[in-house]
Structure formats: structure tokens, C-alpha cells
Amino acid sequence: MRSTTSSWSRLAVLCALLLACAALPARAAVTVALIAASADVPAGGDVDVFVDIPDSASSFNAFSLVVSYDPSALTLVPMVPTAKQQGCLLTGACSDACGETFPQFAAAGDSINVSDVILCNGISLTGPGRLYRLHFHAANRSVITHVRIRRARFFDAGLIVPVVTADLGLAIGATTGVGDGGAATARGLRVEPNPASGARVQFVSGDDGEGWVRAEVLDLQGRAVRRLGPFWLGARGHFAWDRADEHGVPVAAGVYLVRMHRNGQTREARFVLLQ
């Protein structure tokens, strides 16, 4: 009898916990993105990679990240002291944080472990803003490489916050094979998003005119990957590419160039495709 009562007690406690968890509202995910000022890095040059929160979906006051990279393409150059790598969200320059944190930073052969806790009483952070800055020295050769978020854990007052991550593609020394398009080339075309990680890439014209358009996507060797059009495009219009080549096969991650021809003019933009 005593055993049966104990079993019912444990069951009642478990049910109460499940009901309490079910009553908690679903939390929006924190988006964590790796961003660089440019996807093109000179061979032997330096590049800053930023860990950014691009939107204000959910709050957090602690996190842990593992960022991985290819050590044959990038060499980490930590700042001294490493606390200087903290972004404006943590320092309070673009948030309500008091600037008191408990940062931990450790580098391994091909990855970086970053964790931080906001020590401000009752303060949680939301984006948009910058969490961290990582500085790398690039290899003295041409290579397409990636910086990735291998693991991300975010917390708010001890509760786990869902996380969505976006990696970064970099083209080191990749300035040949696509040229500048000649004298007829002009600015007026952009790629959204860039770097691109979705199923479709959108090209947006900055021209005020309209007319029939032909476009092609080129690889770094200048080879046509996909031809688009002809199609009619209005002023400041946009068109999309499904990331497939002429045979309908999805292309590999890397750096590409899009060229748009209309009314005797050529517009072009370089962009990075992620996996």
C-alpha cells in the first residue's frame, strides 16, 4: 500500500511538471549570423568576422558558441585582452547591458569556444546588434572557405532559447576570372541575401529604366553556370535564380558573379552561396 501511494505521488509530481512546461509560451528563436564587411578577402590579408544578432526576435542573457574554420585558409588572431572582442550588445554600447559580463574564450586547432554571461541584474538582451568580433589572417593563396557556427546555445534566466544560425562564406584571393565587366559595366545590381543560404537567390536592379533583360550567373573562372531570360524587367525590378545550373543540378557553395544586360548596358554583382 505504501509503495502504491509513493508511485501515485511521483506520478502526480510528474504530471504537475508537464503541465507547468506546457503552460510556458513558445519562444521565438534567436538568429545568430556570421558576417564580414566583404565576402572577398585579399590573399594574405586580414578579415574581421562578426557574430551578429540581426533581429529582435527573443531575449537572452547567456550564450555559448563554437565557431569553426579551416586553419589552412584562416589563422585566428585573438585580441589582447580577449574581452575586447565583445560586441556592443555585451558592452552596453547598443543595448541596456551594464557592461559587466563573464566572458570565456578558448581557441582550438580549428575552432573557437566563446561563452558569456550578462551580470547585470534583471537585464536580458535582444538584437539587433553585435555579440563578438573575431579577427583572422588569410592564407596567401586563392581559396573559397567557410566560417561556421558548429554549436550554439542561448539561455534567458536559465531557460533554453531556440537558435537559428547562418554561416559565412569567404573568397580569399578570388579576384581573377570574373573581371570588371569592361567599360560598359556599371553599378546598379545587388544580391539579396548575400551571402545566400536559401533555395533561391534574388537579384535586385537599381535602374530606373525598364526593358528586356538577359542575365547569366558565372563562376570564378568566368564560365556561365546558368543563363536567365530574356524577360521583361520594370524599373528597380527584381528576378530570382533557383541555384541550379543549365541542367537543373544545384550548384556548389562558393563565390559567383551575376551579370545583367539591358538596353546596351551591363550591371554585375558578386555574391557568395552557402550550403
Beta strands, then each sheet from edge to edge (+ up, - down):
strand 1: 30-36
strand 2: 40-41
strand 3: 46-53
strand 4: 62-69
strand 5: 74-76
strand 6: 104-107
strand 7: 111-117
strand 8: 129-138
strand 9: 143-156
strand 10: 159-161
strand 11: 163-166
strand 12: 168-172
strand 13: 185-186
strand 14: 189-192
strand 15: 201-205
strand 16: 211-218
strand 17: 224-233
strand 18: 238-241
strand 19: 254-262
strand 20: 265-273
sheet 1: 5+ 8- 3+ 1- 11-
sheet 2: 2+ 12+ 9- 4+ 7- 6+
sheet 3: 2+ 12+ 9- 10+
sheet 4: 13+ 20+ 19- 16+ 17-
sheet 5: 14+ 15- 18+
end
